[in-house]
Amino acid sequence: MAQDSPFIVDADWLEKRLGEPGLTIIDASWYLPAQKRDARAEYEAAHIPGARFLDQDAVSDPDSKLPHTLASPQYFAQYVGSMGVSADDTIIVYDGPGLFSAPRAWWMFRVMGVFQVYILNGGFERWKAEGRPVTAEPTKIAPGVFHADFDAGRVVSLDEMRKIVGNGDSQIADARSAGRFAGTDPEPRAGVRSGHMPGARNVPITALGENGELLSKDRLRKVIEDAGIDLSKPVVTSCGSGITAAAITLALETLGHTDNRLYDGSWTEWGGLSDTPVVTGNK
């Protein structure tokens, strides 16, 4: 598959640069509870040499009752600084399947002011399948100082989301599965209603890639436009808990669409409230 995203690097590129100063590799794998996979244990068993593990749960706001809430710049900086990550590094993030949780880490670093951050094409599963180097050796880390330059304008709060749903100022792109979006499949979290926000469009994360790779620009454009998203207008991305929404962000940015923001509370917040409007069906 032709890869023409400026935010993706391929395995050949990365393998040639393993061990280079200023190159930081991050395993950002995370899995849904139903998948019954332990991302940290898998990392400890095998990872790309030199990779650090980014715990998507631990790097979240410790004071939030919601899962995966973006941490404050201070907390994020402290966390990734303890991993030995600098804002001046070239950062390569990957996950197991290639296009699931890695975009969330990519998005977080960008929101915190890092733009030399990229996603590994095909993920770790392809890396292993191609016989590239892996190790179980713990990565030696020298804690450092990470300077965050937070762009709050890229994050949508609940209050803002209520206004957007009410006035339609921005389009809403939901990365959840078609069944969850339509309300025909139950939500994985207890107490969360099924359905979607009025006016939202469904852009399932599974439609954005194949075999761990982001689709080509032409195919991405078709998927997004077929979902009813106008690429000339603002977009807010959403999903279940803020993880996979970032894959839509990645797709939009790849297409040159920069007027996009991410609703961090996503469906866990919206569907968990009793006073937010919820609709079912495909529209």
C-alpha positions as CSV (number, residue, x, y, z in Angstrom):
1,M,0.0,0.0,0.0
2,A,1.3,3.4,-0.9
3,Q,2.0,5.4,2.2
4,D,1.9,9.1,1.7
5,S,1.2,10.4,5.2
6,P,3.9,12.8,6.5
7,F,3.3,11.4,10.0
8,I,4.2,7.8,9.3
9,V,7.6,6.1,9.1
10,D,8.3,2.6,7.7
11,A,10.2,-0.2,9.4
12,D,13.2,0.0,7.1
13,W,13.7,3.7,8.0
14,L,13.5,2.9,11.7
15,E,15.6,-0.2,11.7
16,K,18.5,1.7,10.0
17,R,18.3,4.3,12.8
18,L,18.1,2.1,15.9
19,G,20.4,3.5,18.6
20,E,20.8,6.9,17.0
21,P,21.1,9.8,19.5
22,G,18.0,11.9,19.7
23,L,15.7,9.1,18.4
24,T,13.2,7.9,21.0
25,I,11.0,4.9,20.4
26,I,7.8,4.4,22.4
27,D,5.6,1.4,22.7
28,A,2.1,3.0,23.2
29,S,0.1,-0.2,23.0
30,W,-3.2,-0.3,24.8
31,Y,-6.1,-2.8,24.4
32,L,-9.8,-2.8,25.2
33,P,-10.7,-4.8,28.3
34,A,-12.6,-7.3,26.1
35,Q,-9.4,-8.1,24.3
36,K,-7.8,-9.5,27.5
37,R,-4.3,-8.4,26.6
38,D,-1.7,-6.9,28.9
39,A,0.2,-4.3,27.0
40,R,2.9,-3.8,29.6
41,A,3.5,-7.6,30.0
42,E,3.7,-7.9,26.2
43,Y,6.2,-5.1,26.1
44,E,8.3,-6.7,28.8
45,A,8.4,-9.9,26.9
46,A,9.4,-8.3,23.6
47,H,9.9,-4.8,22.2
48,I,11.9,-2.9,19.6
49,P,15.4,-2.4,21.0
50,G,15.6,0.9,22.9
51,A,11.8,1.3,23.1
52,R,10.2,2.7,26.2
53,F,6.6,1.8,27.4
54,L,4.0,4.5,27.6
55,D,1.1,3.4,29.8
56,Q,-2.0,5.0,28.3
57,D,-3.8,4.7,31.7
58,A,-0.9,6.0,33.9
59,V,-0.2,9.0,31.7
60,S,-3.8,10.1,32.0
61,D,-5.1,12.7,34.5
62,P,-5.0,10.9,37.9
63,D,-7.8,13.2,39.2
64,S,-10.3,12.4,36.5
65,K,-13.1,9.9,36.9
66,L,-13.1,9.3,33.2
67,P,-10.6,6.9,31.4
68,H,-7.7,8.3,29.5
69,T,-8.4,12.0,30.2
70,L,-5.5,14.1,28.9
71,A,-3.3,15.0,31.8
72,S,-2.2,18.5,32.7
73,P,0.9,19.7,30.9
74,Q,2.8,19.5,34.2
75,Y,1.8,15.9,34.9
76,F,2.4,14.8,31.3
77,A,5.8,16.5,31.3
78,Q,6.8,14.8,34.6
79,Y,5.6,11.4,33.4
80,V,7.4,11.4,30.0
81,G,10.4,13.1,31.4
82,S,10.7,10.2,33.8
83,M,10.8,8.0,30.7
84,G,13.8,9.9,29.4
85,V,11.8,11.6,26.7
86,S,12.7,15.2,25.6
87,A,10.6,17.5,23.5
88,D,13.6,17.9,21.2
89,D,13.7,14.2,20.4
90,T,12.5,12.6,17.2
91,I,9.8,10.4,18.6
92,I,8.5,7.2,17.0
93,V,5.4,5.6,18.5
94,Y,4.0,2.2,17.8
95,D,1.4,-0.2,19.0
96,G,0.7,-3.9,18.4
97,P,-1.6,-3.9,15.5
98,G,-0.3,-0.6,14.0
99,L,-3.2,1.7,14.0
100,F,-5.1,1.6,17.2
101,S,-3.6,3.3,20.2
102,A,-0.4,4.7,18.7
103,P,-2.3,7.7,17.2
104,R,-3.4,8.7,20.7
105,A,0.2,9.0,21.8
106,W,1.1,10.8,18.6
107,W,-1.8,13.3,19.3
108,M,-0.8,13.8,22.9
109,F,2.7,14.7,22.1
110,R,1.6,17.1,19.4
111,V,-0.9,18.7,21.8
112,M,2.0,19.1,24.2
113,G,4.1,20.9,21.6
114,V,6.1,18.1,20.0
115,F,5.9,17.9,16.2
116,Q,8.8,15.6,15.4
117,V,6.6,12.6,16.3
118,Y,5.7,9.8,14.0
119,I,3.9,6.5,13.9
120,L,5.5,3.2,12.8
121,N,3.8,1.8,9.8
122,G,2.4,-1.7,10.4
123,G,3.0,-1.7,14.1
124,F,5.0,-4.2,16.2
125,E,3.2,-7.3,14.9
126,R,4.4,-6.6,11.4
127,W,7.9,-5.7,12.8
128,K,8.1,-9.1,14.4
129,A,6.6,-11.0,11.4
130,E,9.3,-9.5,9.2
131,G,12.0,-10.8,11.5
132,R,13.3,-7.4,12.6
133,P,15.2,-7.1,15.9
134,V,13.3,-7.4,19.2
135,T,14.5,-7.8,22.7
136,A,13.2,-8.5,26.2
137,E,16.1,-6.5,27.8
138,P,14.9,-3.5,29.8
139,T,15.7,-0.2,28.1
140,K,18.2,1.8,30.1
141,I,16.6,5.2,30.9
142,A,18.1,8.4,32.1
143,P,15.3,10.6,33.4
144,G,15.3,14.0,31.9
145,V,13.3,17.2,31.6
146,F,10.4,17.5,29.2
147,H,9.2,21.0,28.4
148,A,5.5,21.0,27.4
149,D,4.0,23.7,25.2
150,F,0.4,22.9,25.6
151,D,-2.1,23.8,22.9
152,A,-5.4,23.8,24.7
153,G,-7.2,24.8,21.6
154,R,-6.9,21.3,20.2
155,V,-9.0,19.8,23.0
156,V,-12.8,20.0,23.4
157,S,-14.4,20.1,26.8
158,L,-17.9,18.8,27.8
159,D,-19.3,22.4,27.9
160,E,-17.9,23.1,24.4
161,M,-19.3,19.8,23.1
162,R,-22.8,20.7,24.4
163,K,-22.6,23.9,22.4
164,I,-21.3,22.2,19.3
165,V,-24.1,19.6,19.3
166,G,-26.6,22.4,19.9
167,N,-25.4,24.8,17.2
168,G,-23.7,22.6,14.7
169,D,-20.6,24.9,14.5
170,S,-18.4,21.8,13.9
171,Q,-18.9,18.4,12.4
172,I,-18.5,15.4,14.7
173,A,-16.7,12.3,13.6
174,D,-17.1,9.3,15.8
175,A,-14.5,6.5,15.6
176,R,-16.5,3.8,17.3
177,S,-17.8,0.7,15.5
178,A,-21.0,1.0,13.5
179,G,-22.9,-1.1,16.0
180,R,-22.0,1.1,19.0
181,F,-22.6,4.3,17.0
182,A,-26.1,3.1,15.9
183,G,-26.9,1.8,19.4
184,T,-27.4,-1.8,18.3
185,D,-24.4,-3.0,20.2
186,P,-24.0,-2.4,23.9
187,E,-21.3,-0.1,25.3
188,P,-18.4,-1.9,27.0
189,R,-18.6,0.3,30.1
190,A,-21.4,0.0,32.6
191,G,-23.8,2.9,32.9
192,V,-23.1,4.3,29.5
193,R,-26.0,4.7,27.1
194,S,-25.9,3.4,23.5
195,G,-26.1,5.6,20.5
196,H,-24.4,8.8,19.4
197,M,-24.5,12.6,19.6
198,P,-27.1,14.3,17.3
199,G,-25.5,15.2,14.0
200,A,-22.4,13.0,14.5
201,R,-21.0,10.9,11.6
202,N,-19.5,7.5,11.9
203,V,-15.9,7.1,10.8
204,P,-14.9,3.7,12.4
205,I,-11.2,3.4,13.1
206,T,-11.3,0.1,11.2
207,A,-12.2,1.9,8.0
208,L,-9.1,4.1,8.1
209,G,-6.5,1.4,7.7
210,E,-5.6,-2.0,6.4
211,N,-3.1,-4.5,7.8
212,G,-1.9,-1.9,10.3
213,E,-1.3,0.8,7.8
214,L,-3.1,4.1,7.3
215,L,-4.9,4.2,3.9
216,S,-3.5,6.3,1.1
217,K,-4.7,9.9,0.9
218,D,-7.2,9.2,-1.9
219,R,-8.8,6.3,0.0
220,L,-8.9,8.3,3.3
221,R,-10.6,11.2,1.5
222,K,-13.2,8.9,0.1
223,V,-13.9,7.2,3.5
224,I,-14.2,10.5,5.3
225,E,-16.3,12.2,2.6
226,D,-18.6,9.1,2.2
227,A,-19.2,9.3,6.0
228,G,-20.7,12.8,5.3
229,I,-17.7,14.9,6.6
230,D,-17.0,18.1,4.6
231,L,-13.2,18.5,4.7
232,S,-13.5,22.3,4.1
233,K,-15.2,22.7,7.5
234,P,-14.2,22.2,11.2
235,V,-14.3,18.7,12.7
236,V,-14.4,17.4,16.3
237,T,-13.3,13.8,16.7
238,S,-14.7,11.5,19.3
239,C,-14.8,7.8,20.2
240,G,-15.3,5.7,23.3
241,S,-12.7,7.1,25.7
242,G,-10.5,9.4,23.6
243,I,-8.0,6.8,22.3
244,T,-9.2,5.9,18.8
245,A,-10.6,9.4,18.0
246,A,-6.9,10.3,17.4
247,A,-6.9,8.0,14.4
248,I,-9.4,10.2,12.7
249,T,-7.3,13.2,13.7
250,L,-4.3,11.5,12.1
251,A,-6.3,10.9,8.9
252,L,-7.6,14.5,8.8
253,E,-4.1,15.9,9.3
254,T,-2.7,13.6,6.7
255,L,-5.2,15.2,4.3
256,G,-4.1,18.7,5.2
257,H,-7.2,19.3,7.4
258,T,-5.9,21.2,10.4
259,D,-9.1,22.7,11.7
260,N,-9.8,19.8,14.0
261,R,-10.1,19.1,17.7
262,L,-10.6,16.1,19.9
263,Y,-13.4,15.7,22.4
264,D,-11.4,14.1,25.2
265,G,-14.3,12.9,27.3
266,S,-15.8,11.2,24.3
267,W,-18.7,8.8,24.6
268,T,-17.8,7.6,28.1
269,E,-18.5,11.1,29.3
270,W,-21.4,12.0,27.0
271,G,-23.2,8.7,27.1
272,G,-22.7,8.4,30.9
273,L,-24.7,11.6,31.6
274,S,-28.4,11.7,31.9
275,D,-29.0,15.1,30.4
276,T,-27.0,14.9,27.1
277,P,-29.0,14.2,23.9
278,V,-28.5,10.8,22.5
279,V,-29.8,9.4,19.2
280,T,-29.7,5.9,17.7
281,G,-29.6,4.6,14.2
282,N,-27.1,5.2,11.4
283,K,-27.9,8.9,10.9
